[in-house]
Amino acid sequence: MTEFIRKRTANAKNDILSGITVALALVPEAVAFAFVAGVDPLVGLYAAFMIGFITSIFGGRPGMISGATGALAVVMVALVAKGNAMGADGEQLGLYYLFATVILMGIIQMLAGVFKLGKFVRLIPHPVMMGFVNGLAIVIFLSQLGMFKETIGGEKIWMQGNPLWIMIGLVALTMGIMFGLPKLTKKLPEALIAILVVSAIVIFGNLDVATVGSFIKDGGGEGLKGGLPSFQWDIFSKVPFNLDTLMFIGPYALILAAIGLIESLMTLNLVDELTETRGNSNRECLAQGGANIITGLFGGMGGCAMIGQSLINIKGGGRGRLSGIVAALALLGFILFASGLIEQVPIAALVGVMFMVVIGTFAWSSFRILNKIPFSDVIVLVAVSALTVIFDLAIAVISGVIISALVFSWENAKRIRARKRVKEDGTKVYEIWGPLFFGSIIAFNEKFDVKDDPENVEIDFIESRVSDHSALEAIFNLVEKYEGEGKTIKLKHLSEDCKALLYKASPKFREVIVEAVDDPRYHLAANPEKFTKPLSEYKL
């Protein structure tokens, strides 16, 4: 028991300090995303607390931070607006439709975990991953540029003169501390120290700069202070649970669930690479889904993994579940007890932290390898980066996977080969090499000369794999053509699954397919567990 506790608390100091830093960075992000979605700042802050707390305990990736995110907030805008239009003025019906949608989103995500769909993140190619982190770094950078604007006469305009130079100076100081402090000592959390130093300069220097408090008020909020999240009974009285409601919130819930899972699982993979450990993607799906259900029931806007805050945590030394738990509880503490202090933190300090996250997130090595990787991978990398910036993460990743799959199919389609020879008895043999699937069907059909071939033909599939229904159809049609010309055709070394499908399609294939196989290479490919001796010891 002592050993168990010792292992769990070995990194406690780093987890606690890193968690506090993350909590500070969560405040403006959650508030900003709440404004984007068109809801009260506390709705975003409650989501950050609840989702962060639940996923830190039950999630599949210790050290990963979850909360309200911009990718989801952008989708929520239209949902909230349409929901408000369906109710009376001031009723805020859109908010309750949002809560219902978040609950349905969580159910969909939990189903993804139950059916173990999280493993499909392994199909995401490396160029897509690099494009994802590059695009996300650009998105984070662009989102922080809005902090260099000030509100004058109710309008947001770019800072000029002294306010701009003070803002730049404080941001640069924050970045300088984060860059230089680790070179002096690694025992202190550089991000937290930088925030405290810059905050002290602003408070004691009585500098007139944007703070967390002024940021909330400029967005129309009343302040950071609030109570504990409460169960939203009004969901059941204001939102009619019928088919019309499901038709309205269903598409939004599906999109939000997909974006949330993709962003979470991509972040999980990235943290895996940084920490050289392995997370559990299906467990993360279940935790994200459960967290969103609870969040919707208790008045949060829903969320998923946050790559920026996750990287702050990892780079700050946070590795265990304790870091995420501390971040969530510290955020709740800010809301309940320390709202006045947190509202004094200058936005410049948090912008500086996020700029350092951008520098750490961007895959600078992608510039070095552009001329060393296949051109198709370059296209995928650039396309995913651009689509992440222009649209959102889900569209970018799905598009990248589709492009990679099409390139893979095209390249494999060109690898089909047919070596031809004639036996002593005059039988012509086609030895097929390469994968036979939908992309290689045309090239496969072009290998045969049905009219000019001799009376007896054999097609040997020992070096080929029949992969899909298109391949089965191609074989079926080829047999039909040869038999239509009155010729005899035999198929050898077909895979067991292909033979089963052909037999099911037509009884005549029992006369065409050769079952008696005397080539050990075929048996080795079909049943490798039955062969323990080296291949050279078998007679070929």
N, C-alpha and C positions, 0 to 999 in steps of 0.2 A: 504493500500500500504506500509506504514511504517513497519507494522508487517511482511508483506511478505519479504521485504528487510532484516529486522532484522534476520529472521529465516534463510535466505539464506547465510548471512554473519557471522553467529554466530561462525563458525569454520574457518573463513577466514585465520587467522594467521597460524594455523596448516596446512591448505590446501596449502598455498603459500610456506611455508618452506619445507613441505614434497614434494611438486612438484619440487622444485629446487634440492632436494636430488635425487629424481628419475631421473631427467634429467641428472645429473652427472653419475648415474649408467647406463643410457641408452646408453651413448656414446660408451664404449668399447664393449657392447653387440651387438649393431647394426653394428658396424664396423666388429666385429668377424664373425657375421652371414653373412655379405656381402662377406667376404673372403671365407667362407664355400661354399656359392652359386656360387662363381666364378665371382662376379661383383664388380664394384668400390664401395669403402666405402660410398660415398655420396648416392648411391642407397639405402643402408641400413638405413642411417641417414634420408633421405627424407621419407622413409616408416615409420620410427618410429615417425617422426613429424606428417605426414598427418593422419596416422591411429590413433595415440594417440589423436590428436586434434578432429577428427570427432567423434570417439567413446565416447570421454569424454562428448561431447555435446549431442549426440543423442543416446548413448548406453543405455542398460537396467540395468546397474550396476554402480551407482556413486562410485567413488573411485577406480575402476578397471583400470589398465594401459594396453594399447595395443601397439604393435609395431612389428618390425621384430623379428622373433623367430627362434631358431635353428631347431625345429621340421619341419618347412616349408623349411628352407634353405637346409636341407639334401635332400629333394625331388627335389629341384630346380637344384641341381648340374648336374644331367643327362640331364635335359631339356636344360640348358644353353649350355652344351657341345655339344649336338646333334644339337642344333640350330646354333651354331658357325660353325660346320662341314658342314652345308648346304649352308653357304655363303663363300665369298672370305676371304682371310687372312686379319685380321685387321678390317673387316666390323662390327664385333660384332653383327651378326644377332641373336645370341642366346639371347642377352639382349632384343631385341625387341619381340622375341617370348615369353620371360618371361613376358614382360609387357602385351601382349595379353592374356597370360594364367591367369595372375592375374585379368584382367578384367572379363574373363569368370568365374573364381573362385568366384568373387564378385557377379556375376549374380546368380550363383547357391546358394550362401549363402542367397541372398535376397529372392529367391524363397522358401528356407527353412523357412524363417521368414513369408512370405506371407501365406504359407500353415500350419503355426503354428507347425512346427516340433520340435521347441525348447523344447516343453513340455516333449518330450521323454527322456530328461536328468533325469527326475524324476524316470525313470525306472532303473537307475544305483544304484546297491546295495551299502550299506555302506562299506563292505569289499573292493569293487572295488575302492571307494573313498579313503580309507586308503592306499591301495596299490598304487594308483595314486600319492598321496602326498609323500609317502615314496620313490617311484621310481624316482619321479621328484627331490626330495631333493638329491638323490644319483647322478642323472644326472648333476644337478647344481654343486655339489661338484667336480665331475670328470672333468667337463668343466673348473673349476678354476685351476686344477692342471697343466694345460698347461701353466699357467702364471708363473710357477716356472722353465720354460725353457728359455734359452737365445740363441740368434743366433750367432754362431761362424763359419766363413767360409761358410756362406750360409746354414748351417744346425742347426736345433733346438736340443740342448742338455740340460740335466738337470743342473741346477746351482750347483756349488760346492764352498766350502770355504766361504770367506767373503760375496760375493754376495748373497749366499743362506741364511746366518745368518742374514744379513741386511733385506732381504725380509721377512723372518720369523718374525723378530723383529717388523717390521712395520705392518705386518698383525696382529700380536698379540696385538700391541698397539691400532690399530683400533678396534679390537674386545673388548679389555679391556675398551676403552672409551664408546663404545656402551653398554656394560654390566653395567658399573659403573655409568655413568652419570644419567640415570633415577632414581637411588637410591638417588642421591643428589637433583635433580630437574627434573620435568617432563615438564618444560616450554621450554626447549631447544631441538631441534631435534638432537638426539644423532648421527644419521648417518651423517648428514651434518657437525656437529661439528667435528666428528672423521676425516672426509675427509679433512676439513680445517686445523686441527692440524697437521695431518701427512704430508699434502702437504707443510705446512710452515716449518716443520722440514727438509724435503727433499730439498726445495728451498734454505732456509737460511743456511742449513748445507752443501750445495753443494754436496749432495750425488749422486753417480753415480748409479742410479736405473732405471728400466724400467718405462716409463711414457706413457700416452695415445698417445703422439706424436711419440715416438719411436715404439710403438706397431703398429701404422698405417703404418709407414715407413718400418718396418720389414715385413709387409704383402704385400708390393708392392705399397701402396698408397702414394700419394704425400702430404697429409695433410688433416686437418679437414675443412679448410675454403672452402666455396662455396657460391653460390648465392641462390636466391629463386628458388623453383622447377618450371620448365617450361613445357608447354604442349608438349607432344611428338608426333608431326605431323608425324615423320618418321615411326611410327607404321603402318600407313595407306598406306605408299608407299613401305615399305620394307617387310611387312608381307602380303602375298596374302590371302584374305578372301574367301576361297573356302573349299570344303569338305575335301581335303587332309590336309589342315591346322587344321581343326576341329578334324580330326582323330588323328593328331599328338598331339595337345595341350589338347584335351578333357580329356583323362585319367589323365593327370597331374593336370588339373583344378579340376577334381572330387576328386582326392586324397587330394589335397591341401585344398579344401573346407571342406572336411570331417574332416581332422586333425585340421584345424582352428576352426571349430565349436565345436568339441569335447573339444579341449583345452580351448576355451573361456568359454563354458558352465560349464565345470568342475571347472574352476577358479572362475566363477560367484558363483557356489554353495559353494565353499570354503570361499569366501569373505562373502557370506550370513551368514555362520556359525560363522565367526569371529566377524562380526558386529551385528549379531542377527537381521538382516533386510532381506527383500525379494527383489531380483532383477527380472527383466522381461526378460525371456530367448528369447522370440520371437522378442522383440524389439532389443535385442542384436544381433540376427541373421541379422536383417535388417541393423543395424548400421555397423556391421562388413562387410557385403556385399557391402554396399554403400561406405564405406571407402576404400575397396580394388579396387573397380571400379575407384574411383578418383585417388588412388595411382598409379594404372597401367597407367592411362592416363597422369599422371604428373611425371613419371619416378621413381617410387618406387618399391621395390621388393615384396610388399605384406606382410601381417602379421596377427596377432591375439592377444589374451590376453596373457600377460606375467606374469606368476605366481610369479616369483622372484621380479620384480618391483612392482607388485600389493601388495605383502606382505610388501615390504619396505614402500610403501605409507601408508598402513593401520597401520603398527606398528609405523610410524612416525606421526600419528594423522590425515592423510588425509582421509576424509570421503565423501566429496562432489565432484561435477563435476569440481569445481574450481581447485582441486589438479591435475587432469589429464590435464586440459587446461594449467595450469602454467607449468607443466612438458613439454608439447609439445612446447609451446612458448619459454620456456627457452632453449630447445634443438635447436630450430631455431635460437635463439639469439646467442648461442654458435657458430653455423655454420657461421652466418653472421658477428658477431662482436667480439666474445671472443675466437676464435679458439686458439690463442696463449696462453691464460691463461689455457684453458682446457687441452691443450696438455702437460702442465707441471704437471698435477695431476698424482701422482704415481699410477701405477697399483696395488701396494700392498694395498693401501687404499680401492680401489674398491673390491679387492679380500676379504679383511677383512669384508666388508659390506655383500658380497654375502655369506661368510661362516656363518655369523650370521643369514642370511636368511635361509640357510640350516638347522641350529639348530632349528630355529623357525618353519620351514616347516615340518620337519620329525615328524611323529606321534609316539612319544616315548611311548605313552600308548599302542601301538600295541604289544609291548613285554610283557606288564603286563597282557593283556587279551588273549594271545595265548592259554593258558590252560583253558580258561573260555568260549570260543565260540565254536560252532560246528566245527569239523575237516574240513568239506567242506569249511567253511568260511576261515579257516587258509590257505587252499590250494589256494583259490581265492586271498587272500591278498598277499601271497608270489609270486604267479604266475604273478599278475599284476605288482608288484614291479620289478620283474626280467625282464618281457617283456618290461617294460618302458625303462629299462636300455639297454637291448640288441637290441630292435627294435625301436619302437617309441610309443608315447602316444596313437594314434588311434588303433594300433594293440593290445596294452595292454588292453585298456578299452573294445574294442569289444570282445576280448577273455574272459575277466573277466565276462562280461555280459552273454556271451554264456555259460560259465561254470556254473555260478549261475543259469541260466535258466534251464540247464540240470539237475542240482542237485534238483532244485525246482520241476521239472517235475517228476523226479525219486521218490522223497519223496511223492508227491501227488498220484503217480500211486499206491503206496502201501496202500493207505487209502480207496480204494474201498471195500465196504462190502455188503453182501447180507444176510439179516435175513429171514429165511424161516419159514413158518407156513402153516397149512392146515385148511381151513374153514370147517364148519359142513357139507356143501354140497359136500365136497371132492375136492374143488378147491385149488390148491397150489398157495400160494402168495409169491413172492420174493420182499422184501422191500429193495431197493437199497440205500446205504449210501455212500457218498463221491463223488468227482468230476469224471465225465465220460468224458474223453478226450483221445487223441491219446496214451498217456502213460499208461492209465489204461485199455485199450481195452482187452488185453490178460487176465488180472486178472478178468475182468468183464465176459468174455465168459466162463471162467473156473467155474463160480458159478452155471451154469445151467446144468441139466441132462435131455436133451431133450428126449432121448429114454425111460427113466424110469419114467418120470413125468406123472401125471394123465392126463385125457382128457382135463381138463380145467385148464388154468394157467393165473395168473395175475402178472404183473410186476409193482410195485409201485415206482415211481421216486420222491416221495415227499421230501426226504432228499438228493436228488442228483441233480446235475446241468449238463445238456447236453451242452458241451462247444464248440464242433467243428464238422467238417464234418466227421472225423473218428468215432466219437460217433454215428452220424446219420447212418453211414454205418453199424456199429456193431448192432444197433437196427434193422435195415432193414434185415440184414442177419439172426438175431435171429428169427424174425417173420417168415421168409422164411423157416427156419429149422423146427419150430413147425408146420407150416401149411403143410410142406412136410411130416410130420409124421401123418397128419390127425388130429391134435389137435387144440383146440381153445385157442387163446391167446388174452389177453386184456392188454392194456397199460394205466396206470392211472397216473395222476398228472404230465404229461409232461409240460415243460415250453411252453409258448405261441409261442416263436420263433421256438422251436423245432417242435411243432405241425404244424406250417405253412410250414416248410421245408418238413416234412414227407408227408403232404397232397399234396404238389407240386410234390414230387417224385413219388407218386403212389396213385390213387383214393381209393385203397382197404384199406388204413389206416383209412379211415373214418369209417370202420366197426370194426377196431381193437382198436382205441383210444377211451377211455371213456371220454366224454365231461362233463357229469353230475357229478360234484364234490361236495360232501357235507362236506368236511373237511376244516374248516376255516384256518388251518395252510397253506394250499396251496394258498388260496386267499391272505393271509397276506404276503406271500413271493412274490406273483406275483404283488399285488397292495397294498403296505403298506399304501399309502396315503388315502385309503378308510376306514381304520380301526383306530379309535380314542380311543376305549376302551381297557383296559388291556386284554391280551390274555386269562386270567383266566375266564373272563366273557362270553367267547364264548363256546358253547357246542361242545366238542370233541367226 
